[in-house]
Amino acid sequence: MKSILTEERFNFISDENKAFIIAFNDEITKLGYGFGGNIGSGYCWGNYMIIYSKTGVKSKKVVARIYIRENSIILRLFLNKLDNHRDYLENSQKFIKDVFTGEYGKCNHCHNDKGGICRFRKTYTIDNNYIEKCNGITFEFPEPDINKLPEYINLLKEFYSIRKTAVTK
């Protein structure tokens, strides 16, 4: 990862943000996720985007993205079945919990419903509050801090538990 970020096209990324990207990549790789060595176009999310999915599997379910913008980066985590992780979220640090309970990403009922169900709506309850978020812009951590990296990784571990396989001899 470090060598990729030295490419001239990434000169605009601050040293601090490069350090976060490298550290995040190192940690998520330990969990069995990777980006395939390609930092692609960011489309409408930024200049570039790094997409992380499970390595060594046919189905490439996205678990995280880093959006690289002109002056910042954003860490976005793709999380499901939030009610199953309610205790964890309710007891998480404020900077984690705020992403799940704050106004950003609030569902505005854009009438994307089919049969009364919107496939883009995330619904869950935290601290007895029913929350609806739009899946298109959920669970983003703007300006992720390298000092908070262990908490981001713990959050991923909570939602994507590492299954231990039996060792046979």
LOGUMI-310369 format. One record per residue (C-alpha): z negated, x, y; residue in three letters; residue number from 1. Coordinates in steps of 0.05 Angstrom, whole numbers, plus 32768, in hexadecimal, padded with zeros to 4 digits. Example, Ala and Ser with C-alpha at 12.3 -4.5 7.8 and 13.67 -1.06 7.14 Angstrom:
# residues 2
    zz    xx    yy  res    n
  7F64  80F6  7FA6  ALA    1
  7F71  8111  7FEB  SER    2
//
This chain:
# residues 169
    zz    xx    yy  res    n
  8000  8000  8000  MET    1
  7FED  8037  8031  LYS    2
  8032  8058  802D  SER    3
  8055  8015  8039  ILE    4
  802E  800A  8079  LEU    5
  8045  804D  8094  THR    6
  808D  8032  8098  GLU    7
  80A6  8030  80DF  GLU    8
  80AD  7FE4  80DE  ARG    9
  8061  7FDF  80D8  PHE   10
  8050  800C  8114  ASN   11
  803A  7FD0  813C  PHE   12
  8000  7FC1  810D  ILE   13
  7FBE  7FDD  8126  SER   14
  7F9A  8012  80FE  ASP   15
  7F60  7FE2  80F6  GLU   16
  7F8D  7FAC  80D8  ASN   17
  7FB0  7FDF  80AC  LYS   18
  7F6C  7FF5  8092  ALA   19
  7F5A  7FAD  8081  PHE   20
  7F9D  7FA1  805D  ILE   21
  7F94  7FE0  8034  ILE   22
  7F4B  7FD1  8022  ALA   23
  7F5B  7F88  8011  PHE   24
  7F95  7F9E  7FE6  ASN   25
  7F69  7FD0  7FC1  ASP   26
  7F34  7F9A  7FB3  GLU   27
  7F62  7F61  7F9F  ILE   28
  7F88  7F91  7F71  THR   29
  7F47  7F9C  7F4C  LYS   30
  7F46  7F51  7F3F  LEU   31
  7F8B  7F53  7F20  GLY   32
  7FB4  7F3B  7F5B  TYR   33
  7FED  7F5F  7F7E  GLY   34
  8025  7F57  7FB0  PHE   35
  805D  7F76  7F87  GLY   36
  8067  7FAF  7FB8  GLY   37
  808D  7F83  7FEA  ASN   38
  8077  7F71  8030  ILE   39
  80A8  7F3A  8043  GLY   40
  80BB  7F10  807E  SER   41
  8083  7EE8  809D  GLY   42
  80B2  7EAE  80AE  TYR   43
  808B  7E80  80DD  CYS   44
  8047  7E9F  80CC  TRP   45
  8054  7EE3  80EB  GLY   46
  8080  7F21  80EB  ASN   47
  806F  7F32  80A2  TYR   48
  8049  7F15  8068  MET   49
  8027  7F33  802B  ILE   50
  8022  7F01  7FF1  ILE   51
  7FEF  7F0D  7FB9  TYR   52
  7FF5  7EEE  7F75  SER   53
  7FDC  7EFD  7F2E  LYS   54
  7FFE  7F3A  7F11  THR   55
  801B  7F3A  7ECB  GLY   56
  8025  7EF0  7EC5  VAL   57
  8063  7EC5  7EC6  LYS   58
  8049  7E91  7EF7  SER   59
  803D  7EB1  7F3A  LYS   60
  8008  7E84  7F59  LYS   61
  7FF8  7E9D  7F9F  VAL   62
  7FAE  7EAC  7FAB  VAL   63
  7FB1  7ECF  7FEF  ALA   64
  7FDF  7EE2  8027  ARG   65
  7FD8  7F10  8062  ILE   66
  8001  7EFA  809E  TYR   67
  8014  7F35  80CA  ILE   68
  801F  7F21  8112  ARG   69
  8030  7F49  814F  GLU   70
  7FE8  7F53  8165  ASN   71
  7FBE  7F3C  812A  SER   72
  7FBA  7F2C  80E0  ILE   73
  7FA1  7EEE  80BC  ILE   74
  7F85  7EEB  8076  LEU   75
  7F94  7EA9  8054  ARG   76
  7F76  7E96  8011  LEU   77
  7F93  7E60  7FE4  PHE   78
  7F58  7E3A  7FC7  LEU   79
  7F55  7DFA  7F9F  ASN   80
  7F21  7DCB  7F82  LYS   81
  7EF1  7DD9  7FBA  LEU   82
  7EBE  7DA6  7FA4  ASP   83
  7EB4  7DD0  7F65  ASN   84
  7E9D  7E09  7F92  HIS   85
  7E73  7DDF  7FC2  ARG   86
  7E32  7E05  7FB6  ASP   87
  7E53  7E48  7FC3  TYR   88
  7E75  7E2F  8003  LEU   89
  7E36  7E0D  801D  GLU   90
  7E0F  7E4D  8014  ASN   91
  7E44  7E7D  802C  SER   92
  7E40  7EA6  806C  GLN   93
  7E52  7E82  80AD  LYS   94
  7E95  7EA5  80B6  PHE   95
  7EAA  7E8D  8070  ILE   96
  7E8D  7E47  8076  LYS   97
  7EAB  7E3B  80BB  ASP   98
  7EF1  7E41  809E  VAL   99
  7EE2  7E07  806F  PHE  100
  7EBB  7DDB  80A0  THR  101
  7EDB  7DEA  80E4  GLY  102
  7F10  7DC3  8109  GLU  103
  7F49  7DF4  80FB  TYR  104
  7F77  7DD8  80C6  GLY  105
  7F5B  7D92  80CC  LYS  106
  7F89  7D5E  80AC  CYS  107
  7FAB  7D34  80E1  ASN  108
  7FC8  7D02  80B0  HIS  109
  800F  7D14  80C1  CYS  110
  8028  7CDB  8094  HIS  111
  8040  7D09  805D  ASN  112
  8020  7CD9  802C  ASP  113
  8044  7CC1  7FEE  LYS  114
  8020  7C87  7FCF  GLY  115
  7FE4  7C94  7FFB  GLY  116
  7FDD  7CDC  7FE4  ILE  117
  7FF0  7D18  800E  CYS  118
  8000  7D54  7FE3  ARG  119
  7FEF  7D81  801E  PHE  120
  7FA9  7D66  802A  ARG  121
  7F6B  7D8B  8011  LYS  122
  7F2E  7D5F  800C  THR  123
  7EE7  7D75  7FFC  TYR  124
  7E9F  7D6D  8011  THR  125
  7E71  7DA2  802F  ILE  126
  7E2A  7D93  8047  ASP  127
  7E37  7D49  803A  ASN  128
  7E73  7D49  8069  ASN  129
  7EB5  7D31  804E  TYR  130
  7EEB  7D61  8066  ILE  131
  7F37  7D5A  8067  GLU  132
  7F62  7D97  8075  LYS  133
  7FAD  7DA1  8077  CYS  134
  7FC1  7DD0  803F  ASN  135
  7FF7  7DEE  806B  GLY  136
  7FC4  7E12  8097  ILE  137
  7F83  7E16  8070  THR  138
  7F52  7E4D  8060  PHE  139
  7F6B  7E80  8092  GLU  140
  7F3F  7EB9  80AB  PHE  141
  7F5C  7ED2  80ED  PRO  142
  7F4F  7F1B  80FC  GLU  143
  7F2E  7F2A  80B9  PRO  144
  7EF7  7F5E  80BF  ASP  145
  7EF5  7F98  808E  ILE  146
  7EA8  7F93  808F  ASN  147
  7EAF  7F4C  8075  LYS  148
  7EDE  7F60  803D  LEU  149
  7EA9  7F59  8006  PRO  150
  7E9F  7F10  801A  GLU  151
  7EEA  7F01  8019  TYR  152
  7EEE  7F20  7FD4  ILE  153
  7EB0  7EFA  7FBB  ASN  154
  7ED1  7EBA  7FD3  LEU  155
  7F0F  7ECA  7FAA  LEU  156
  7EE4  7EDB  7F6E  LYS  157
  7EC0  7E98  7F75  GLU  158
  7F02  7E71  7F73  PHE  159
  7F28  7E9F  7F44  TYR  160
  7EF5  7EB4  7F11  SER  161
  7F07  7EEF  7EE5  ILE  162
  7F0B  7ED7  7E9E  ARG  163
  7EF2  7F09  7E6C  LYS  164
  7F1B  7F0D  7E2D  THR  165
  7EFC  7F1E  7DEA  ALA  166
  7F08  7F65  7DD3  VAL  167
  7F1F  7F69  7D8C  THR  168
  7F1B  7FA7  7D61  LYS  169
//
